[in-house]
Amino acid sequence: MIAVNIVGASVLCIMLLFIFMKKGKKNCDYWLIAVIGLLAAYFIIDLWLRQGLTHTNLIIRSLLTPYLFAAFLTYAALMLDEGHQLRKEWWWFGAYAVIWTIFLLTDFSISNYTLSDLDTIYNSPPVAYKTLLLVHDFFNVGALFWLLKKTKSYDQTLKNNYSDIAQVNLHWLKNFIWIYLILKFTAFAAWGALSLEIATSIADIRPIFNVWFVILMIYLSYHGIRQYAVAEFYDYDPANKSVTLKAGKPTQKYQSSTLSDEDLDQLQTQIDQLFEDEQLYLNPEFKVHDLAEKLDITTHKVSQTLNSKAGLTFYDYVNQYRVEHFKKLLTDPKKQNFTILALGFESGFNSKASMNRIFKQMAGVTPKAYQTQSSASSEKVPQG
């Protein structure tokens, strides 16, 4: 257990150093520093506790957990916010931390706890403490599901604005949240084990959680350091942003639109014609704003047209053309000396990973398998 704390604190301090060295830090970077710093402090205070419980180290240790989660919520919300700005409506992130602080400081100020009492609070909390800790777990679960909903909305926004999202998607954050949720449900099971006296003390299960928190924070730090912000990667201009679309409800989104069905049909025809004639999809960084400029309309109208008439997001619409272009190159006898990756880049894809993923999603097979199947089919065609 001591080794876990030492290793955990050391690794997290190294991660902090990397983040401090990152150029052009944004709000979310500073909140990531807060998250990692608080967790490093958590492990250091835990080492102090092992030297002997005192009123000071127990209070600090007890306060760290809710503030750590509040900092994580703020960091995640900033990552999912297009402007990466703090919002007044996020006040509730720290609500539990404030309530817990008031309760803890009030209890310690009016109670003359002995060292034996401190050991009981730390390892086998009284009912009041256990209830508030359980409330914290429920609060965490609710907040994590709220974040998952935000990641879905964020994904939809990206797909309605950009044709390549590999560098700015937050799938890693979604994975982190799911693992965090599993840990929280495990915590519920742990509380059940304590209630049923299967485990006699929190000390019996704390080491497992500490190990997982170290792993999770390393994962979060690594991806947080390398993550591009939308604004940074695409030179994002808030004045030109298109509105967020609710997944699964494209028609309700535009009920107040002034575009008639005939207007939408005409716009869709213009878009199709532009893509056919100018092959706009070959630009790997093509954005909805670029298309709107060519049509001299708003990005809102472009999104409305594609969602209503093509039934696709901008991302899917553009990549549909890239896949079809890629298919032609894969079966072109004149292109057989080129690598599949080179043909993918020529088709507008920006990376091998996104090329393979998108092609398989839309064609049902990998580019290599498609090329092999096409070659085998052409060999079977009888020669005239």
Buried (B, 14 or more C-beta within 10 A) or exposed (E): EEEBBEEBBEBBBEBBEBBEEBEEEBBBBEBBBBBBBBBBBBBBBBBBBEEEBEEEBBBBBBBBBBBBBBBBBBBBBBBBBBBBEEEEEBEEBBEBBEBBBEBBEEBBEEEEBEEEBBBBBBBBBEEEBBEBBBEBBEBBBEBBEBBBEBBBBBBBBBBBBBBBBBBBBBEBBBEBBEBBBEBBEBBEEBBEBBEEEEBEEBEBBBEEBBBBBBEBBBBBBEBBBEBEBBBBBBEBEEEBBBBBBEBEEBEEBBEEEEBEEEBBBBBBEBBBEBBEEEBBBBBBEBBBBBBBEBBEBBBBBBBBBBBBBBEBBBBBBBBBBBBEBBBEBBBEEEBEEBEBBEBBBBBBBBBEEBBBBBBBEBBEEBBEEBBEEEEEEEEEEEEE
